[in-house]
Amino acid sequence: MRDHDRTVHGTGPRIPKEKRHILFVAVVLMTIVLVTLHVVFANSIYKAGGFSVRNPFSYVMLGGFLLFVAFNVKYLWRFKNRREKQFKK
């Protein structure tokens, strides 16, 4: 009988059951930190005048965000293609 695990070729990252709670706690803490940073950053932008057409900082932030998204999409695309090539061998 075959073992129907959901890993590729049966070699996936195995997290012991006694350590799964650590991963959950790490994800929850990361979420809390990111939300807190988001609120602090949004509050500082609001106090600085907010996003407006007259504020050049708005354009810098939007341009930086678009660059960040473009580089992440490019990186993820290359990573996906690299993983596909590894498993085709």
Buried (B, 14 or more C-beta within 10 A) or exposed (E): EEEEEEEEEEEEEEEEEEEEEEEEEEEEEEEEEEEEEEEEEEEEBEEEEEBEEEBEEBEEBEEEEEEEEEEEEEEEEEEEEEEEEEEEE
